[in-house]
Amino acid sequence: MKPELTLSLQFADASHRAQLPRHKVARWIRAALAAPGEITVRIVGAEEGQALNREFRGKDYATNVLTFDYSHEPVVMADLIICAPVVEAEAREQKITLEAHYVHLLVHGTLHAQGDDHEDEAEAEAMEAKETAILAGLGFADPYAR
């Protein structure tokens, strides 16, 4: 049985709204949750993505996903900020569907929300293995096999 999830899905950039129906986003996040979660997913444009990345990470460019984790237990509480234009460009560059890339980023962000990281090689390998297994369970290809 998958953990309970309270999901807030927000579209500041609605260009991919049709590819992100609430029931699918919830299923993808639940697949990566190990505990109950209260998660907000906000799809943003390049300007907001860049401003948040600059303010909170000191990097002056829009990135694909930012995770703001507030609690790991007993309830995972986090905001996942996903930048639509970056996702679209990366999907095109990697020759994968928008859906496949969004699923990967939602799983990736959800793992970050629970404390997983990829700061060193061992952490990166462990996190990538988790992502690959979760994505396979959802019917998606290994994003690191390219």
C-alpha positions, -999 to +999 in steps of 0.1 A: +000+000+000+014+034-010+017+062+016-010+089+019-003+120-001-017+155+002-009+171-031-011+207-042-005+211-079+001+246-092+007+259-127+024+293-129+034+281-164+005+261-178+022+251-211+024+214-201-008+212-179-023+186-202+007+163-197+004+166-159-030+154-148-033+155-110-040+117-107-008+109-126+014+133-107+000+119-074+008+083-086+043+092-096+051+110-063+035+082-042+057+057-060+088+075-045+074+082-011+084+060+019+061+079+044+030+100+042+036+132+024+023+168+020+038+180-012+033+210-034+044+208-070+047+241-088+053+243-125+071+276-133+085+295-162+121+304-168+120+337-150+106+323-117+128+293-119+159+314-124+150+338-095+144+309-071+177+291-081+196+324-077+180+332-044+183+298-027+212+281-044+233+311-056+231+299-092+219+324-117+200+301-142+168+282-143+173+245-134+149+216-140+138+209-104+143+225-071+133+207-039+125+226-007+122+200+020+108+210+054+103+177+072+113+141+065+093+124+092+067+115+104+053+133+073+074+143+043+067+180+037+082+197+006+078+220-023+090+208-057+095+236-082+098+223-118+107+247-146+086+239-177+109+254-204+140+236-190+121+203-189+110+208-224+145+216-237+160+187-218+134+162-230+140+173-266+178+171-262+176+136-246+150+125-272+125+114-246+089+124-240+079+153-218+060+128-196+090+106-191+111+136-181+085+150-157+081+116-141+119+114-136+121+149-121+091+143-098+106+110-085+141+127-082+126+157-063+105+134-040+136+114-031+154+147-023+124+156-001+131+125+020+168+133+024+183+115-005+211+134-022+239+131-048+267+152-035+293+125-038+297+095-061+283+069-036+253+090-028+247+096-065+249+059-074+225+050-046+200+077-055+202+068-092+196+032-084+164+041-064+152+064-092+158+037-118+139+011-098+109+034-091+107+045-127+109+008-139+080+001-115+060+029-132+069+016-167+095+041-176+130+036-189+162+041-169+170+078-173+207+071-167+211+044-194+215+070-222 
